Amino acid sequence: DCNWIPADREGLSICDATSYAFANEVDWSKIDVLTFSWQKCLGGEAAHGMMILSPKAVARLESYDPPWPMPKIFRLKKGDKISKAIFDGDVINTPSMLCVEDYLDALDWAGKIGIDGLIKKSKSNLKVVEDWVAKTDWIEFLADDPKVRSNTSVCLNVIHPKVAAMGPDEKSKFLKSITSDLSKKNIAHDINSYKEAPAGYRFWCGPTVEESDLKVALAELEKVFNEKVKNL
């Protein structure tokens, strides 16, 4: 929701679209600086990404000089002009060419699907989880409000009475035993919740995930959970 960003803003709007780009529409009229990852929705290597600047952001770069020393890796201009060479392919430090080639392969894959297709896949995957949550009484979305719910990194909270009554460590151990079983079966990997989030589950539902695979993972999660909760 970018409606809160005024069209006649004086400052810059900066957007970290790491898990958003290629899975949702972007209102470019409201964005001045946007960053995205090679990894998340494109399936490339981690630790690499891109930055998109609007003409307004470029003008800001060229007109402002910070009063503190700027590390070389963060310098985007020479003198009072933006360093266009960086945006034309020159690099400050040479990245892995294997990672670059992998990214080109990811772009080729994405191009065959198209931006509309990538967005559709992510929204369809979220719908799969929504339908499953609606009929499963021991699980709910961590984000109650659908308006702020991610369609890529989908976080779930376990509300089964026996699990909810557990202490934090006991609950975490129990839920991780379930994710361990799914990983051993090669059905779902790394679906534990974020370290600082409430103990639960997190599914990547971006365009690199197939709807059919997600349905299998959710079905198996439900099966294993029900089997283990009976023994509590």
N, C-alpha and C positions, 0 to 999 in steps of 0.2 A: 504494500500500500504506500504509494508515493504521493498521495494527495496532500499530505501535510507539508510537502516541500513547495514553497512558493515559486512561481515561474519568474518573478522579478527579484529573486534572492540576490543579495550582495556578496555573500560568501560562497564557498564551494560545498557541494554535496559529495561526500566520499563514501563509496559503497564497497564493502567486502562481499563479493558475490561468489565466494569459494564454492559453496554447495548450492548456489542458486542459478548461476549462468548455465545455459543450455537445457535447463529443466523448467524454466519459467520465462514469461515475456518480460522484457526490460523496457521501461518507459525512459528512453534516452533523453527526453526533454527535461527530465528531473535529475539527471546524473551528470556530474562533472568529472569524477574520477571513479573508475571501476576496476577492480582486480578479480581475476579468476584463476583457478588451478588447472594445470594440465591433467591432474589426476582425477578429481571427483567425477564430474559428469562425462568426461571424455575417456577415462580409463588409462591415462598416461602415467608417467612416473611422478611420484610425490616430490616435494621440495622445489618444484618449478611452477611458474605461473606467468601471467601476463597483466599488463596495466594499460587501460584505455583512458586517454585524456581528451576532454572536450576542448574546443577553441578557447573557452573561458579559463580552463585550467592551465592551458599553455600560456595564455596572457599573464596569469597570476605568477607562474614560474619565472617568466621573463622580467616581470616588474618588481619582484620581491627578492631581497637578499637577506638571509637570516643573519643575526648579529653574532652567531657562534660558528666555529669551524664545522664544515660539512664533510663527513667521511667520503672518500672518493667514490665508493660503491653507490652512494645516494645522490651523487651530483648528476643532475639531468640537464645542465646547461653550461655553456662556455661564454664567459662575458655576460652579455645581456640577452643572449639568444639561446633557445632550447637546442640541445645537442641532437640534431635529427639523425645523426649516424647511428645512435643507439637504437632508434626505432626503425632503421633500415637494415639492421642485421649485425652491426658492430657490437661487440661485447666487451665489458670491462674485464671479466675473467672468463676463460673458455669453459662453457658447460660441457657435460658429457654428450658427445655426438650420438651415442647410443640412445640417450634420452630424447634427443632432438628427432632422431629417426623414428623412434617409437611414437612421438607426438604427431609426426607427419602421418603415420599409419592410423593413429586415432582420428585425425582430421579427415582422412580418406573415408574411414568407417562412418563418421558423423555426417559427412557430406552426402553419402548415399542414402541416409535416412532423412536428412534435412532437419532444420531447426524445429519445424512444426511436428515432425515425427518424434524427435527427441523429447519435446515437451509433452506430447501425447503419451509416450511410454511412461514417463515419470508420474503423470497424473493418473494413469491407469493403474500403476503399481500402488499408489496411495489408496485408490479406490478398493483394491484387493484387501489391504490392511483394514480399511474402514469397515468393509463388509464383515471381515473376520471379527473385529472388535465388537461390532454390533450384536453378534450372536454368541459371544464368549463372555460369560459373566464374571470371570476372574481377572480380566485385563481391561485397561483403559489407556487412552492417550495421555502422555505427560502434559502435552499442550491441550488444555480443555477447549480453547477457542479455535475453531477451524480456520479463522482468519489469520492466525499466527502459526499455524501448524505447517511444518516443513513437508514437502512432498519428495524429499530426497533422504535426509537423515531423520527417519521416523522413530521417535522414542515412545516406549510403552512402559506403563507402570502396573505392577502386579497388585491386585487388591483382594485376592483371596483371603478370607478371614484368618486362616491358619498361618499364612505367610505374613500378613500385615501385623500379626501379633508377635512376630519374631523381633529380636534385637537386630541392629544394623549388621553386625558381623555374621550372625547366624543366617539372616536373610540373604546376604550377599553370597555366602558359601552355598546355600541351597540352590539359588538361581544359577550360579556358575556351574554347579554340578550338572544342570540340565543343558546348558550351552556346551559343556564339555562333551556330553553324550552326542549332541547334534554334530559337533565337529568331528568326532571319531567316526561317525557314520557318513561323513563327507556330504552332509546335507546343508549345513549352515556354519559359517566361521565368523568369529569375532562379533557376536551379536550381544555381548554384554553392554550395559549402559555405560555412559561416560563415567570416568573415575569420580568426578565431583557431583554427578547427578544421583538422584535416588536410585537404589538398586532396582534394576528392571532389564528391559531389552531394547535394543536399537538395531533397526534394519535399514540397510542402504537400499533405497528404492529409486535411485536415479536411472537414467536411460541405459546404463550398462547391465542392468538386471532384467531378466526375462520374467514376465508375469507368471508363467507356468512354474518356474523355479521357486518363486516367492510363495506360491500356493502350496507347493510341496513342503517348504520350510515351515510355514505356519501350521500346517496340518501335523507335522512331526513334532513341533514344539508343543502343540496342544496335547498330543498323545503322551509324550514323555512327561510333561508337567502333571497330567492327571494320574499317571502311574506312580510318580514319586510323592505326590501330595497325599495319596491314600495311606502312605506309610508314616505320615507325621502324627 
